Amino acid sequence: MTLSTFTAIPSSTPKDQMPRPDQLNTPPQSFFQSILNASVQVLMIILIHTRLRSKDYTL
């Protein structure tokens, strides 16, 4: 799937084909952004739990 997206990027060089590849490239970007947001949230939750656990052990 990543190869198809990379091949679609060079095809967007012509001005006539610009709008269509942009619309095709927007879903992958939102998909990657959702993955990044989820990973960040998971990392934050893990950090919070580790801090809470460390505080519990120190107490």
PDB file of N, CA, C and O in Angstrom, chain B, residues numbered from 101:
ATOM      1  N   MET B 101       0.840  -1.202   0.000  1.00  0.00           N
ATOM      2  CA  MET B 101       0.000   0.000   0.000  1.00  0.00           C
ATOM      3  C   MET B 101       0.879   1.258   0.000  1.00  0.00           C
ATOM      4  O   MET B 101       0.558   2.241  -0.667  1.00  0.00           O
ATOM      5  N   THR B 102       1.987   1.224   0.748  1.00  0.00           N
ATOM      6  CA  THR B 102       2.855   2.402   0.800  1.00  0.00           C
ATOM      7  C   THR B 102       3.468   2.675  -0.570  1.00  0.00           C
ATOM      8  O   THR B 102       3.656   3.835  -0.939  1.00  0.00           O
ATOM      9  N   LEU B 103       3.782   1.623  -1.330  1.00  0.00           N
ATOM     10  CA  LEU B 103       4.367   1.815  -2.656  1.00  0.00           C
ATOM     11  C   LEU B 103       3.387   2.541  -3.566  1.00  0.00           C
ATOM     12  O   LEU B 103       3.797   3.402  -4.344  1.00  0.00           O
ATOM     13  N   SER B 104       2.111   2.215  -3.486  1.00  0.00           N
ATOM     14  CA  SER B 104       1.120   2.882  -4.332  1.00  0.00           C
ATOM     15  C   SER B 104       1.041   4.366  -3.977  1.00  0.00           C
ATOM     16  O   SER B 104       0.904   5.203  -4.869  1.00  0.00           O
ATOM     17  N   THR B 105       1.126   4.703  -2.693  1.00  0.00           N
ATOM     18  CA  THR B 105       1.078   6.113  -2.300  1.00  0.00           C
ATOM     19  C   THR B 105       2.316   6.837  -2.809  1.00  0.00           C
ATOM     20  O   THR B 105       2.217   7.967  -3.286  1.00  0.00           O
ATOM     21  N   PHE B 106       3.493   6.196  -2.715  1.00  0.00           N
ATOM     22  CA  PHE B 106       4.717   6.843  -3.194  1.00  0.00           C
ATOM     23  C   PHE B 106       4.655   7.039  -4.708  1.00  0.00           C
ATOM     24  O   PHE B 106       5.121   8.059  -5.215  1.00  0.00           O
ATOM     25  N   THR B 107       4.089   6.078  -5.433  1.00  0.00           N
ATOM     26  CA  THR B 107       3.983   6.216  -6.887  1.00  0.00           C
ATOM     27  C   THR B 107       2.961   7.287  -7.246  1.00  0.00           C
ATOM     28  O   THR B 107       3.067   7.901  -8.308  1.00  0.00           O
ATOM     29  N   ALA B 108       1.978   7.523  -6.388  1.00  0.00           N
ATOM     30  CA  ALA B 108       0.964   8.535  -6.682  1.00  0.00           C
ATOM     31  C   ALA B 108       1.513   9.938  -6.451  1.00  0.00           C
ATOM     32  O   ALA B 108       1.007  10.894  -7.038  1.00  0.00           O
ATOM     33  N   ILE B 109       2.524  10.084  -5.620  1.00  0.00           N
ATOM     34  CA  ILE B 109       3.068  11.418  -5.338  1.00  0.00           C
ATOM     35  C   ILE B 109       3.739  12.012  -6.582  1.00  0.00           C
ATOM     36  O   ILE B 109       3.452  13.163  -6.910  1.00  0.00           O
ATOM     37  N   PRO B 110       4.629  11.281  -7.301  1.00  0.00           N
ATOM     38  CA  PRO B 110       5.224  11.863  -8.504  1.00  0.00           C
ATOM     39  C   PRO B 110       4.186  12.158  -9.591  1.00  0.00           C
ATOM     40  O   PRO B 110       4.363  13.103 -10.359  1.00  0.00           O
ATOM     41  N   SER B 111       3.124  11.384  -9.673  1.00  0.00           N
ATOM     42  CA  SER B 111       2.099  11.607 -10.691  1.00  0.00           C
ATOM     43  C   SER B 111       1.329  12.896 -10.418  1.00  0.00           C
ATOM     44  O   SER B 111       0.600  13.368 -11.291  1.00  0.00           O
ATOM     45  N   SER B 112       1.474  13.475  -9.223  1.00  0.00           N
ATOM     46  CA  SER B 112       0.752  14.703  -8.880  1.00  0.00           C
ATOM     47  C   SER B 112       1.502  15.938  -9.369  1.00  0.00           C
ATOM     48  O   SER B 112       1.053  17.059  -9.131  1.00  0.00           O
ATOM     49  N   THR B 113       2.646  15.754 -10.055  1.00  0.00           N
ATOM     50  CA  THR B 113       3.410  16.904 -10.546  1.00  0.00           C
ATOM     51  C   THR B 113       2.635  17.718 -11.587  1.00  0.00           C
ATOM     52  O   THR B 113       2.703  18.946 -11.540  1.00  0.00           O
ATOM     53  N   PRO B 114       1.894  17.096 -12.534  1.00  0.00           N
ATOM     54  CA  PRO B 114       1.109  17.913 -13.477  1.00  0.00           C
ATOM     55  C   PRO B 114       0.018  18.703 -12.751  1.00  0.00           C
ATOM     56  O   PRO B 114      -0.588  18.215 -11.797  1.00  0.00           O
ATOM     57  N   LYS B 115      -0.223  19.943 -13.225  1.00  0.00           N
ATOM     58  CA  LYS B 115      -1.225  20.772 -12.547  1.00  0.00           C
ATOM     59  C   LYS B 115      -2.634  20.207 -12.752  1.00  0.00           C
ATOM     60  O   LYS B 115      -3.481  20.326 -11.868  1.00  0.00           O
ATOM     61  N   ASP B 116      -2.887  19.595 -13.910  1.00  0.00           N
ATOM     62  CA  ASP B 116      -4.218  19.057 -14.182  1.00  0.00           C
ATOM     63  C   ASP B 116      -4.553  17.917 -13.213  1.00  0.00           C
ATOM     64  O   ASP B 116      -5.712  17.750 -12.833  1.00  0.00           O
ATOM     65  N   GLN B 117      -3.556  17.143 -12.818  1.00  0.00           N
ATOM     66  CA  GLN B 117      -3.806  16.004 -11.937  1.00  0.00           C
ATOM     67  C   GLN B 117      -3.604  16.358 -10.461  1.00  0.00           C
ATOM     68  O   GLN B 117      -3.716  15.487  -9.599  1.00  0.00           O
ATOM     69  N   MET B 118      -3.307  17.626 -10.160  1.00  0.00           N
ATOM     70  CA  MET B 118      -3.049  18.009  -8.774  1.00  0.00           C
ATOM     71  C   MET B 118      -4.235  17.728  -7.845  1.00  0.00           C
ATOM     72  O   MET B 118      -4.038  17.064  -6.827  1.00  0.00           O
ATOM     73  N   PRO B 119      -5.472  18.201  -8.141  1.00  0.00           N
ATOM     74  CA  PRO B 119      -6.564  18.037  -7.170  1.00  0.00           C
ATOM     75  C   PRO B 119      -6.882  16.581  -6.872  1.00  0.00           C
ATOM     76  O   PRO B 119      -7.146  16.221  -5.724  1.00  0.00           O
ATOM     77  N   ARG B 120      -6.856  15.740  -7.904  1.00  0.00           N
ATOM     78  CA  ARG B 120      -7.233  14.337  -7.660  1.00  0.00           C
ATOM     79  C   ARG B 120      -6.238  13.626  -6.736  1.00  0.00           C
ATOM     80  O   ARG B 120      -6.674  13.017  -5.759  1.00  0.00           O
ATOM     81  N   PRO B 121      -4.920  13.673  -6.994  1.00  0.00           N
ATOM     82  CA  PRO B 121      -3.977  13.028  -6.062  1.00  0.00           C
ATOM     83  C   PRO B 121      -4.054  13.627  -4.658  1.00  0.00           C
ATOM     84  O   PRO B 121      -3.857  12.913  -3.674  1.00  0.00           O
ATOM     85  N   ASP B 122      -4.337  14.931  -4.552  1.00  0.00           N
ATOM     86  CA  ASP B 122      -4.459  15.529  -3.223  1.00  0.00           C
ATOM     87  C   ASP B 122      -5.589  14.852  -2.450  1.00  0.00           C
ATOM     88  O   ASP B 122      -5.440  14.530  -1.271  1.00  0.00           O
ATOM     89  N   GLN B 123      -6.720  14.640  -3.128  1.00  0.00           N
ATOM     90  CA  GLN B 123      -7.835  13.980  -2.445  1.00  0.00           C
ATOM     91  C   GLN B 123      -7.470  12.546  -2.087  1.00  0.00           C
ATOM     92  O   GLN B 123      -7.890  12.031  -1.051  1.00  0.00           O
ATOM     93  N   LEU B 124      -6.674  11.895  -2.962  1.00  0.00           N
ATOM     94  CA  LEU B 124      -6.278  10.513  -2.674  1.00  0.00           C
ATOM     95  C   LEU B 124      -5.240  10.467  -1.557  1.00  0.00           C
ATOM     96  O   LEU B 124      -5.173   9.490  -0.811  1.00  0.00           O
ATOM     97  N   ASN B 125      -4.428  11.522  -1.437  1.00  0.00           N
ATOM     98  CA  ASN B 125      -3.384  11.537  -0.416  1.00  0.00           C
ATOM     99  C   ASN B 125      -3.923  11.969   0.947  1.00  0.00           C
ATOM    100  O   ASN B 125      -3.278  11.717   1.965  1.00  0.00           O
ATOM    101  N   THR B 126      -5.087  12.612   0.988  1.00  0.00           N
ATOM    102  CA  THR B 126      -5.606  13.063   2.279  1.00  0.00           C
ATOM    103  C   THR B 126      -6.002  11.899   3.189  1.00  0.00           C
ATOM    104  O   THR B 126      -5.715  11.973   4.384  1.00  0.00           O
ATOM    105  N   PRO B 127      -6.648  10.818   2.701  1.00  0.00           N
ATOM    106  CA  PRO B 127      -6.994   9.721   3.617  1.00  0.00           C
ATOM    107  C   PRO B 127      -5.776   9.078   4.280  1.00  0.00           C
ATOM    108  O   PRO B 127      -5.817   8.850   5.489  1.00  0.00           O
ATOM    109  N   PRO B 128      -4.679   8.770   3.548  1.00  0.00           N
ATOM    110  CA  PRO B 128      -3.511   8.189   4.221  1.00  0.00           C
ATOM    111  C   PRO B 128      -2.956   9.121   5.293  1.00  0.00           C
ATOM    112  O   PRO B 128      -2.548   8.665   6.361  1.00  0.00           O
ATOM    113  N   GLN B 129      -2.938  10.428   5.014  1.00  0.00           N
ATOM    114  CA  GLN B 129      -2.417  11.365   6.010  1.00  0.00           C
ATOM    115  C   GLN B 129      -3.269  11.317   7.273  1.00  0.00           C
ATOM    116  O   GLN B 129      -2.732  11.254   8.379  1.00  0.00           O
ATOM    117  N   SER B 130      -4.599  11.347   7.118  1.00  0.00           N
ATOM    118  CA  SER B 130      -5.467  11.283   8.295  1.00  0.00           C
ATOM    119  C   SER B 130      -5.284   9.943   9.001  1.00  0.00           C
ATOM    120  O   SER B 130      -5.350   9.869  10.228  1.00  0.00           O
ATOM    121  N   PHE B 131      -5.053   8.871   8.214  1.00  0.00           N
ATOM    122  CA  PHE B 131      -4.844   7.551   8.811  1.00  0.00           C
ATOM    123  C   PHE B 131      -3.566   7.552   9.635  1.00  0.00           C
ATOM    124  O   PHE B 131      -3.561   7.077  10.771  1.00  0.00           O
ATOM    125  N   PHE B 132      -2.483   8.081   9.074  1.00  0.00           N
ATOM    126  CA  PHE B 132      -1.223   8.144   9.818  1.00  0.00           C
ATOM    127  C   PHE B 132      -1.368   9.060  11.028  1.00  0.00           C
ATOM    128  O   PHE B 132      -0.826   8.767  12.094  1.00  0.00           O
ATOM    129  N   GLN B 133      -2.090  10.161  10.874  1.00  0.00           N
ATOM    130  CA  GLN B 133      -2.288  11.070  11.998  1.00  0.00           C
ATOM    131  C   GLN B 133      -3.067  10.381  13.110  1.00  0.00           C
ATOM    132  O   GLN B 133      -2.755  10.566  14.287  1.00  0.00           O
ATOM    133  N   SER B 134      -4.078   9.587  12.755  1.00  0.00           N
ATOM    134  CA  SER B 134      -4.842   8.867  13.777  1.00  0.00           C
ATOM    135  C   SER B 134      -3.952   7.856  14.481  1.00  0.00           C
ATOM    136  O   SER B 134      -4.047   7.679  15.695  1.00  0.00           O
ATOM    137  N   ILE B 135      -3.079   7.184  13.714  1.00  0.00           N
ATOM    138  CA  ILE B 135      -2.159   6.219  14.331  1.00  0.00           C
ATOM    139  C   ILE B 135      -1.205   6.945  15.269  1.00  0.00           C
ATOM    140  O   ILE B 135      -0.950   6.479  16.379  1.00  0.00           O
ATOM    141  N   LEU B 136      -0.676   8.087  14.827  1.00  0.00           N
ATOM    142  CA  LEU B 136       0.252   8.846  15.673  1.00  0.00           C
ATOM    143  C   LEU B 136      -0.462   9.327  16.932  1.00  0.00           C
ATOM    144  O   LEU B 136       0.092   9.244  18.028  1.00  0.00           O
ATOM    145  N   ASN B 137      -1.679   9.828  16.783  1.00  0.00           N
ATOM    146  CA  ASN B 137      -2.426  10.294  17.952  1.00  0.00           C
ATOM    147  C   ASN B 137      -2.679   9.146  18.921  1.00  0.00           C
ATOM    148  O   ASN B 137      -2.527   9.315  20.131  1.00  0.00           O
ATOM    149  N   ALA B 138      -3.063   7.984  18.406  1.00  0.00           N
ATOM    150  CA  ALA B 138      -3.318   6.829  19.270  1.00  0.00           C
ATOM    151  C   ALA B 138      -2.041   6.401  19.972  1.00  0.00           C
ATOM    152  O   ALA B 138      -2.058   6.104  21.166  1.00  0.00           O
ATOM    153  N   SER B 139      -0.927   6.367  19.235  1.00  0.00           N
ATOM    154  CA  SER B 139       0.344   5.953  19.849  1.00  0.00           C
ATOM    155  C   SER B 139       0.755   6.947  20.925  1.00  0.00           C
ATOM    156  O   SER B 139       1.244   6.551  21.983  1.00  0.00           O
ATOM    157  N   VAL B 140       0.560   8.235  20.664  1.00  0.00           N
ATOM    158  CA  VAL B 140       0.915   9.250  21.664  1.00  0.00           C
ATOM    159  C   VAL B 140       0.044   9.087  22.901  1.00  0.00           C
ATOM    160  O   VAL B 140       0.539   9.171  24.025  1.00  0.00           O
ATOM    161  N   GLN B 141      -1.250   8.854  22.702  1.00  0.00           N
ATOM    162  CA  GLN B 141      -2.141   8.673  23.844  1.00  0.00           C
ATOM    163  C   GLN B 141      -1.733   7.449  24.646  1.00  0.00           C
ATOM    164  O   GLN B 141      -1.735   7.482  25.876  1.00  0.00           O
ATOM    165  N   VAL B 142      -1.382   6.364  23.952  1.00  0.00           N
ATOM    166  CA  VAL B 142      -0.963   5.145  24.653  1.00  0.00           C
ATOM    167  C   VAL B 142       0.312   5.407  25.441  1.00  0.00           C
ATOM    168  O   VAL B 142       0.438   4.979  26.588  1.00  0.00           O
ATOM    169  N   LEU B 143       1.263   6.116  24.821  1.00  0.00           N
ATOM    170  CA  LEU B 143       2.512   6.426  25.522  1.00  0.00           C
ATOM    171  C   LEU B 143       2.238   7.296  26.745  1.00  0.00           C
ATOM    172  O   LEU B 143       2.824   7.071  27.804  1.00  0.00           O
ATOM    173  N   MET B 144       1.361   8.280  26.614  1.00  0.00           N
ATOM    174  CA  MET B 144       1.033   9.138  27.753  1.00  0.00           C
ATOM    175  C   MET B 144       0.385   8.320  28.858  1.00  0.00           C
ATOM    176  O   MET B 144       0.709   8.500  30.032  1.00  0.00           O
ATOM    177  N   ILE B 145      -0.539   7.411  28.492  1.00  0.00           N
ATOM    178  CA  ILE B 145      -1.199   6.575  29.499  1.00  0.00           C
ATOM    179  C   ILE B 145      -0.170   5.705  30.205  1.00  0.00           C
ATOM    180  O   ILE B 145      -0.209   5.550  31.426  1.00  0.00           O
ATOM    181  N   ILE B 146       0.763   5.131  29.423  1.00  0.00           N
ATOM    182  CA  ILE B 146       1.793   4.281  30.035  1.00  0.00           C
ATOM    183  C   ILE B 146       2.645   5.107  30.990  1.00  0.00           C
ATOM    184  O   ILE B 146       2.948   4.659  32.096  1.00  0.00           O
ATOM    185  N   LEU B 147       3.032   6.308  30.571  1.00  0.00           N
ATOM    186  CA  LEU B 147       3.853   7.158  31.438  1.00  0.00           C
ATOM    187  C   LEU B 147       3.088   7.509  32.712  1.00  0.00           C
ATOM    188  O   LEU B 147       3.656   7.476  33.804  1.00  0.00           O
ATOM    189  N   ILE B 148       1.807   7.843  32.580  1.00  0.00           N
ATOM    190  CA  ILE B 148       1.006   8.196  33.759  1.00  0.00           C
ATOM    191  C   ILE B 148       0.908   7.005  34.697  1.00  0.00           C
ATOM    192  O   ILE B 148       1.069   7.153  35.909  1.00  0.00           O
ATOM    193  N   HIS B 149       0.645   5.820  34.145  1.00  0.00           N
ATOM    194  CA  HIS B 149       0.529   4.629  34.996  1.00  0.00           C
ATOM    195  C   HIS B 149       1.850   4.329  35.685  1.00  0.00           C
ATOM    196  O   HIS B 149       1.871   3.977  36.865  1.00  0.00           O
ATOM    197  N   THR B 150       2.962   4.469  34.952  1.00  0.00           N
ATOM    198  CA  THR B 150       4.264   4.200  35.571  1.00  0.00           C
ATOM    199  C   THR B 150       4.536   5.207  36.682  1.00  0.00           C
ATOM    200  O   THR B 150       5.062   4.842  37.733  1.00  0.00           O
ATOM    201  N   ARG B 151       4.180   6.477  36.459  1.00  0.00           N
ATOM    202  CA  ARG B 151       4.392   7.483  37.498  1.00  0.00           C
ATOM    203  C   ARG B 151       3.510   7.187  38.703  1.00  0.00           C
ATOM    204  O   ARG B 151       3.966   7.279  39.842  1.00  0.00           O
ATOM    205  N   LEU B 152       2.243   6.829  38.459  1.00  0.00           N
ATOM    206  CA  LEU B 152       1.351   6.516  39.575  1.00  0.00           C
ATOM    207  C   LEU B 152       1.869   5.303  40.341  1.00  0.00           C
ATOM    208  O   LEU B 152       1.847   5.284  41.572  1.00  0.00           O
ATOM    209  N   ARG B 153       2.337   4.293  39.610  1.00  0.00           N
ATOM    210  CA  ARG B 153       2.856   3.101  40.275  1.00  0.00           C
ATOM    211  C   ARG B 153       4.102   3.444  41.080  1.00  0.00           C
ATOM    212  O   ARG B 153       4.266   2.962  42.201  1.00  0.00           O
ATOM    213  N   SER B 154       4.983   4.273  40.520  1.00  0.00           N
ATOM    214  CA  SER B 154       6.194   4.653  41.247  1.00  0.00           C
ATOM    215  C   SER B 154       5.813   5.432  42.506  1.00  0.00           C
ATOM    216  O   SER B 154       6.427   5.242  43.556  1.00  0.00           O
ATOM    217  N   LYS B 155       4.804   6.312  42.413  1.00  0.00           N
ATOM    218  CA  LYS B 155       4.363   7.053  43.594  1.00  0.00           C
ATOM    219  C   LYS B 155       3.771   6.092  44.620  1.00  0.00           C
ATOM    220  O   LYS B 155       4.026   6.222  45.818  1.00  0.00           O
ATOM    221  N   ASP B 156       2.978   5.125  44.148  1.00  0.00           N
ATOM    222  CA  ASP B 156       2.389   4.163  45.082  1.00  0.00           C
ATOM    223  C   ASP B 156       3.482   3.379  45.798  1.00  0.00           C
ATOM    224  O   ASP B 156       3.396   3.150  47.005  1.00  0.00           O
ATOM    225  N   TYR B 157       4.514   2.964  45.053  1.00  0.00           N
ATOM    226  CA  TYR B 157       5.590   2.200  45.682  1.00  0.00           C
ATOM    227  C   TYR B 157       6.369   3.081  46.653  1.00  0.00           C
ATOM    228  O   TYR B 157       6.787   2.612  47.711  1.00  0.00           O
ATOM    229  N   THR B 158       6.568   4.351  46.307  1.00  0.00           N
ATOM    230  CA  THR B 158       7.317   5.231  47.200  1.00  0.00           C
ATOM    231  C   THR B 158       6.505   5.497  48.465  1.00  0.00           C
ATOM    232  O   THR B 158       7.066   5.604  49.556  1.00  0.00           O
ATOM    233  N   LEU B 159       5.184   5.602  48.318  1.00  0.00           N
ATOM    234  CA  LEU B 159       4.359   5.844  49.493  1.00  0.00           C
ATOM    235  C   LEU B 159       4.369   4.599  50.379  1.00  0.00           C
ATOM    236  O   LEU B 159       3.731   4.586  51.432  1.00  0.00           O
TER     237      LEU B 159
END
